[in-house]
Amino acid sequence: MPTADAVDASGQAVSAPVPRRGGRLRTAAVLVWPTLRATRIAPLLAAGIVGVAIVTPPAVTGSVLPPDHHLTLLRLVMAFVGLGVTFALDDPAKPIAETLPVPAWLGALVRAVPTAVVGGACWAAALLVTRAGPETASLPYADLTREAVTVAAVAFLAAAVGWRRSPRGVGSPLAAPMLLLAITVVALPPASVALLVGVGDGWDAAHDRWMYLLAGTLLAIAGVLTVRRSPGRG
């Protein structure tokens, strides 16, 4: 059987047999269910529930808030859901796995599926609650969803970096502060290049920048998950 570089649990390249394509696909299929079961969804679900609770009082009490106040509440929901996403790649089994029979990006992709489903459901619930309130039908929900997807992608990138950097495979203690730092940085730019803008304050231009940020984040995720460390580098 031919050999090639595989990836060990710390992301280092090691020499290992390369299974035939059919065997590789069977191995990947066998690993799907255990990987799904190991994905940490509880923190994301808890964060989503907190997020929905944030937007509930105006809808329940019938309070009429300015549009920018609703934007602030929904952006808080994004932050909480993002914090939940930072737990998605935590894998305490990493130290005992000498080599991975499938690429690291495949396991991350499997974990991304339930994370996206639960995170999307939490966000959709927050939008439904917000729309139930008075005078909220005209809010730019599509653009806000673009922001939410970008925040979730940045959180997943932080989770991937944390997973790579953690010998124990538990990257959330690093990923969560990274996300909070990123959110703080996003709030700092001047109005001419700001991302967190109010309705009418250069909204369209800001959301073009959100798209650029999302594209760059997705490329960074692909790079983090596919790059291989050379032997001897920590």
Secondary structure as UniProt FT lines:
FT   STRAND          3..8
FT   TURN            9..10
FT   STRAND          12..17
FT   HELIX           21..38
FT   HELIX           42..61
FT   HELIX           67..85
FT   TURN            86..89
FT   TURN            92..93
FT   HELIX           94..96
FT   HELIX           104..132
FT   TURN            134..135
FT   TURN            137..138
FT   HELIX           141..165
FT   TURN            167..168
FT   HELIX           172..186
FT   HELIX           191..193
FT   TURN            199..200
FT   HELIX           203..226
FT   TURN            231..232
//
